[in-house]
Amino acid sequence: MKGYDVIIKPVLTEKSYDGIPGKDYTFIVRKQATKMEIKAAVEQVFNVKVERVNIANYLGKIKRMGRTEGRTSSFKKAYVKLTEDSKPIEFFESLS
Protein backbone atom coordinates (compact mmCIF):
# COMPACT_ATOMS: atom_id res chain seq x y z
CA MET A 1 0.00 0.00 0.00
CA LYS A 2 1.31 3.43 -0.91
CA GLY A 3 1.92 6.17 1.67
CA TYR A 4 -0.66 8.48 0.19
CA ASP A 5 -3.34 5.79 0.65
CA VAL A 6 -2.64 5.55 4.40
CA ILE A 7 -2.33 9.25 5.35
CA ILE A 8 -5.56 11.16 4.74
CA LYS A 9 -4.68 14.63 6.07
CA PRO A 10 -2.65 16.39 8.78
CA VAL A 11 -4.35 17.67 11.93
CA LEU A 12 -3.84 21.42 12.29
CA THR A 13 -4.98 22.43 15.79
CA GLU A 14 -3.43 24.42 18.62
CA LYS A 15 -2.43 21.23 20.42
CA SER A 16 -0.79 19.77 17.30
CA TYR A 17 1.11 23.04 16.71
CA ASP A 18 2.60 22.75 20.23
CA GLY A 19 4.23 19.44 19.27
CA ILE A 20 5.95 20.67 16.10
CA PRO A 21 9.13 21.99 17.84
CA GLY A 22 9.54 18.57 19.51
CA LYS A 23 9.03 16.75 16.18
CA ASP A 24 5.58 15.42 17.18
CA TYR A 25 3.08 15.41 14.32
CA THR A 26 -0.59 14.40 14.10
CA PHE A 27 -2.40 12.89 11.11
CA ILE A 28 -5.83 11.52 10.25
CA VAL A 29 -5.17 8.07 8.76
CA ARG A 30 -7.11 5.24 7.14
CA LYS A 31 -9.17 3.32 9.74
CA GLN A 32 -7.67 -0.06 8.76
CA ALA A 33 -4.04 1.16 8.94
CA THR A 34 -1.67 -0.39 11.47
CA LYS A 35 1.18 1.33 13.30
CA MET A 36 3.75 -0.27 11.00
CA GLU A 37 1.88 0.88 7.87
CA ILE A 38 1.60 4.42 9.27
CA LYS A 39 5.31 4.48 10.12
CA ALA A 40 6.26 3.28 6.63
CA ALA A 41 3.90 5.79 4.98
CA VAL A 42 5.26 8.79 6.90
CA GLU A 43 8.86 7.75 6.21
CA GLN A 44 8.10 7.28 2.50
CA VAL A 45 6.04 10.43 1.92
CA PHE A 46 8.07 12.92 3.98
CA ASN A 47 11.52 11.23 3.78
CA VAL A 48 12.08 11.25 7.58
CA LYS A 49 12.85 8.69 10.31
CA VAL A 50 9.99 7.79 12.69
CA GLU A 51 10.74 6.84 16.29
CA ARG A 52 7.23 5.81 17.38
CA VAL A 53 3.57 5.92 16.39
CA ASN A 54 0.58 6.11 18.74
CA ILE A 55 -2.95 5.75 17.40
CA ALA A 56 -6.41 6.61 18.69
CA ASN A 57 -9.79 5.59 17.27
CA TYR A 58 -12.56 8.18 17.47
CA LEU A 59 -16.27 7.41 17.23
CA GLY A 60 -18.32 10.00 15.35
CA LYS A 61 -20.34 12.56 17.28
CA ILE A 62 -24.11 12.22 17.55
CA LYS A 63 -25.87 14.93 15.55
CA ARG A 64 -29.57 15.70 15.24
CA MET A 65 -31.50 17.06 12.31
CA GLY A 66 -35.03 17.60 13.56
CA ARG A 67 -36.39 14.27 14.77
CA THR A 68 -33.74 12.11 13.16
CA GLU A 69 -30.44 11.37 14.80
CA GLY A 70 -27.21 10.16 13.25
CA ARG A 71 -23.47 10.10 13.68
CA THR A 72 -20.67 11.91 11.92
CA SER A 73 -17.94 9.73 10.40
CA SER A 74 -15.60 7.93 12.76
CA PHE A 75 -11.85 8.25 12.16
CA LYS A 76 -8.39 7.17 13.32
CA LYS A 77 -5.75 9.66 14.46
CA ALA A 78 -2.01 8.91 14.46
CA TYR A 79 0.51 10.70 16.67
CA VAL A 80 3.95 10.41 15.08
CA LYS A 81 7.25 11.16 16.89
CA LEU A 82 10.36 11.58 14.75
CA THR A 83 13.87 10.60 15.85
CA GLU A 84 16.21 13.30 17.15
CA ASP A 85 18.57 13.05 14.16
CA SER A 86 15.71 13.20 11.63
CA LYS A 87 14.98 16.39 9.75
CA PRO A 88 11.62 18.08 10.51
CA ILE A 89 8.70 17.87 8.05
CA GLU A 90 8.81 20.97 5.83
CA PHE A 91 5.00 21.16 5.45
CA PHE A 92 4.56 21.78 9.19
CA GLU A 93 7.60 24.05 9.51
CA SER A 94 6.07 26.57 7.09
CA LEU A 95 2.93 26.78 9.26
CA SER A 96 4.52 27.53 12.63
Backbone as JSON, one array per atom type, in Angstrom:
{
  "sequence": "MKGYDVIIKPVLTEKSYDGIPGKDYTFIVRKQATKMEIKAAVEQVFNVKVERVNIANYLGKIKRMGRTEGRTSSFKKAYVKLTEDSKPIEFFESLS",
  "N": [[0.84, -1.18, 0.0], [0.53, 2.21, -0.78], [2.02, 5.24, 0.55], [0.43, 7.53, 0.36], [-2.09, 6.49, 0.37], [-2.53, 5.71, 2.95], [-2.17, 7.93, 4.74], [-4.46, 10.42, 5.35], [-4.99, 13.2, 5.97], [-3.25, 16.01, 7.49], [-3.48, 16.99, 10.97], [-4.39, 20.09, 12.06], [-4.32, 21.83, 14.64], [-4.37, 23.79, 17.7], [-3.17, 22.28, 19.73], [-1.75, 20.37, 18.23], [0.06, 22.05, 16.94], [1.69, 22.77, 19.08], [3.31, 20.56, 19.4], [5.07, 20.53, 17.26], [7.71, 21.81, 17.47], [9.01, 19.83, 19.01], [9.16, 17.73, 17.26], [6.79, 16.22, 17.01], [4.03, 15.03, 15.36], [0.69, 15.09, 13.99], [-1.76, 13.12, 12.4], [-4.66, 12.39, 10.4], [-5.61, 9.18, 9.61], [-6.11, 6.23, 7.52], [-8.73, 4.05, 8.54], [-8.23, 1.29, 8.74], [-5.5, 1.08, 8.93], [-2.37, 0.02, 10.26], [0.07, 0.45, 12.94], [2.63, -0.04, 11.93], [2.23, 0.26, 9.15], [1.54, 2.97, 9.09], [3.89, 4.15, 10.03], [5.7, 3.4, 7.96], [4.48, 4.75, 5.84], [4.68, 7.5, 6.54], [7.46, 7.77, 6.64], [8.06, 7.24, 3.97], [6.59, 9.19, 2.48], [7.36, 11.73, 3.54], [10.09, 11.52, 3.79], [11.59, 11.04, 6.22], [12.75, 9.9, 9.5], [11.01, 7.79, 11.64], [10.37, 7.55, 15.08], [8.38, 6.58, 16.9], [4.89, 5.54, 16.86], [1.71, 6.42, 17.87], [-1.71, 5.56, 18.14], [-5.19, 6.49, 17.92], [-8.57, 5.71, 18.07], [-11.53, 7.26, 17.03], [-14.92, 7.67, 17.69], [-17.71, 8.75, 15.8], [-19.43, 11.89, 16.36], [-22.68, 12.33, 17.83], [-25.29, 13.68, 16.03], [-28.13, 15.78, 15.48], [-30.89, 16.21, 13.32], [-33.61, 17.76, 13.27], [-36.1, 15.47, 13.98], [-34.67, 13.2, 13.45], [-31.73, 11.29, 14.13], [-28.23, 10.95, 13.93], [-24.83, 9.87, 13.24], [-21.65, 11.49, 12.9], [-18.85, 10.82, 10.73], [-16.66, 8.25, 11.81], [-13.16, 8.12, 12.78], [-9.56, 7.59, 12.55], [-6.76, 8.61, 14.39], [-3.35, 9.44, 14.18], [-0.46, 9.78, 16.1], [2.66, 10.89, 15.58], [6.06, 10.53, 16.3], [9.19, 11.81, 15.57], [12.63, 10.75, 15.11], [15.5, 12.04, 16.92], [17.69, 12.73, 15.28], [16.51, 13.04, 12.85], [15.33, 15.01, 10.09], [13.05, 17.83, 10.31], [9.55, 17.89, 9.25], [8.86, 19.6, 6.34], [6.4, 20.69, 5.52], [4.93, 21.22, 7.89], [6.69, 22.96, 9.16], [6.53, 25.33, 7.73], [4.14, 26.32, 8.59], [4.27, 27.01, 11.28]],
  "CA": [[0.0, 0.0, 0.0], [1.31, 3.43, -0.91], [1.92, 6.17, 1.67], [-0.66, 8.48, 0.19], [-3.34, 5.79, 0.65], [-2.64, 5.55, 4.4], [-2.33, 9.25, 5.35], [-5.56, 11.16, 4.74], [-4.68, 14.63, 6.07], [-2.65, 16.39, 8.78], [-4.35, 17.67, 11.93], [-3.84, 21.42, 12.29], [-4.98, 22.43, 15.79], [-3.43, 24.42, 18.62], [-2.43, 21.23, 20.42], [-0.79, 19.77, 17.3], [1.11, 23.04, 16.71], [2.6, 22.75, 20.23], [4.23, 19.44, 19.27], [5.95, 20.67, 16.1], [9.13, 21.99, 17.84], [9.54, 18.57, 19.51], [9.03, 16.75, 16.18], [5.58, 15.42, 17.18], [3.08, 15.41, 14.32], [-0.59, 14.4, 14.1], [-2.4, 12.89, 11.11], [-5.83, 11.52, 10.25], [-5.17, 8.07, 8.76], [-7.11, 5.24, 7.14], [-9.17, 3.32, 9.74], [-7.67, -0.06, 8.76], [-4.04, 1.16, 8.94], [-1.67, -0.39, 11.47], [1.18, 1.33, 13.3], [3.75, -0.27, 11.0], [1.88, 0.88, 7.87], [1.6, 4.42, 9.27], [5.31, 4.48, 10.12], [6.26, 3.28, 6.63], [3.9, 5.79, 4.98], [5.26, 8.79, 6.9], [8.86, 7.75, 6.21], [8.1, 7.28, 2.5], [6.04, 10.43, 1.92], [8.07, 12.92, 3.98], [11.52, 11.23, 3.78], [12.08, 11.25, 7.58], [12.85, 8.69, 10.31], [9.99, 7.79, 12.69], [10.74, 6.84, 16.29], [7.23, 5.81, 17.38], [3.57, 5.92, 16.39], [0.58, 6.11, 18.74], [-2.95, 5.75, 17.4], [-6.41, 6.61, 18.69], [-9.79, 5.59, 17.27], [-12.56, 8.18, 17.47], [-16.27, 7.41, 17.23], [-18.32, 10.0, 15.35], [-20.34, 12.56, 17.28], [-24.11, 12.22, 17.55], [-25.87, 14.93, 15.55], [-29.57, 15.7, 15.24], [-31.5, 17.06, 12.31], [-35.03, 17.6, 13.56], [-36.39, 14.27, 14.77], [-33.74, 12.11, 13.16], [-30.44, 11.37, 14.8], [-27.21, 10.16, 13.25], [-23.47, 10.1, 13.68], [-20.67, 11.91, 11.92], [-17.94, 9.73, 10.4], [-15.6, 7.93, 12.76], [-11.85, 8.25, 12.16], [-8.39, 7.17, 13.32], [-5.75, 9.66, 14.46], [-2.01, 8.91, 14.46], [0.51, 10.7, 16.67], [3.95, 10.41, 15.08], [7.25, 11.16, 16.89], [10.36, 11.58, 14.75], [13.87, 10.6, 15.85], [16.21, 13.3, 17.15], [18.57, 13.05, 14.16], [15.71, 13.2, 11.63], [14.98, 16.39, 9.75], [11.62, 18.08, 10.51], [8.7, 17.87, 8.05], [8.81, 20.97, 5.83], [5.0, 21.16, 5.45], [4.56, 21.78, 9.19], [7.6, 24.05, 9.51], [6.07, 26.57, 7.09], [2.93, 26.78, 9.26], [4.52, 27.53, 12.63]],
  "C": [[0.89, 1.24, 0.0], [1.05, 4.37, 0.27], [0.75, 7.12, 1.58], [-2.02, 7.82, 0.4], [-3.58, 5.67, 2.15], [-2.93, 6.89, 5.07], [-3.43, 10.0, 4.61], [-5.28, 12.65, 4.77], [-4.0, 14.91, 7.4], [-3.7, 17.06, 9.67], [-3.69, 18.99, 12.28], [-4.66, 22.12, 13.38], [-3.92, 23.07, 16.69], [-2.57, 23.38, 19.31], [-1.39, 20.59, 19.49], [0.34, 20.74, 16.97], [2.13, 23.04, 17.84], [3.63, 21.63, 20.12], [5.25, 19.58, 18.15], [7.41, 20.93, 16.49], [9.78, 20.71, 18.38], [9.46, 17.43, 18.52], [7.91, 15.74, 16.44], [4.55, 15.94, 16.18], [1.83, 14.55, 14.43], [-1.23, 14.31, 12.72], [-3.7, 12.13, 11.29], [-5.41, 10.44, 9.25], [-6.35, 7.14, 8.46], [-7.45, 4.38, 8.35], [-8.56, 1.93, 9.85], [-6.15, -0.07, 8.9], [-3.48, 0.73, 10.3], [-0.54, 0.59, 11.76], [2.35, 1.19, 12.33], [3.47, 0.35, 9.63], [1.97, 2.4, 7.96], [3.05, 4.88, 9.31], [5.96, 4.45, 8.74], [5.76, 4.39, 5.71], [4.52, 7.15, 5.27], [6.72, 8.86, 6.45], [8.97, 7.87, 4.69], [7.68, 8.64, 1.97], [6.91, 11.64, 2.28], [9.59, 12.73, 4.06], [12.17, 11.57, 5.13], [12.2, 9.9, 8.28], [11.87, 8.8, 11.48], [10.48, 6.97, 13.87], [9.59, 5.98, 16.79], [5.94, 6.38, 16.81], [2.55, 5.5, 17.45], [-0.68, 6.4, 17.95], [-4.13, 5.82, 18.36], [-7.59, 6.53, 17.73], [-10.86, 6.5, 17.87], [-13.9, 7.79, 16.85], [-16.91, 8.74, 16.86], [-19.29, 10.57, 16.37], [-21.79, 12.33, 16.86], [-24.63, 13.59, 17.17], [-27.36, 14.72, 15.29], [-29.98, 16.66, 14.15], [-33.01, 16.89, 12.47], [-35.26, 16.39, 14.44], [-35.35, 13.17, 14.56], [-32.38, 12.37, 13.8], [-29.45, 10.49, 14.05], [-25.85, 10.5, 13.8], [-22.63, 10.66, 12.53], [-19.7, 10.73, 11.7], [-16.93, 9.51, 11.52], [-14.26, 7.99, 12.02], [-10.76, 7.74, 13.09], [-7.35, 8.28, 13.24], [-4.42, 9.02, 14.84], [-1.13, 10.05, 14.98], [1.89, 10.15, 16.36], [5.07, 11.22, 15.72], [8.45, 10.79, 16.03], [11.6, 11.41, 15.64], [14.58, 11.94, 15.96], [17.08, 13.71, 15.96], [17.82, 13.24, 12.84], [15.45, 14.68, 11.36], [13.49, 16.6, 9.99], [10.86, 18.04, 9.17], [8.49, 19.31, 7.58], [7.39, 21.54, 5.81], [4.6, 21.82, 6.77], [5.45, 22.95, 9.58], [7.13, 25.38, 8.89], [4.83, 27.14, 7.79], [3.21, 27.43, 10.6], [5.37, 28.77, 12.64]]
}
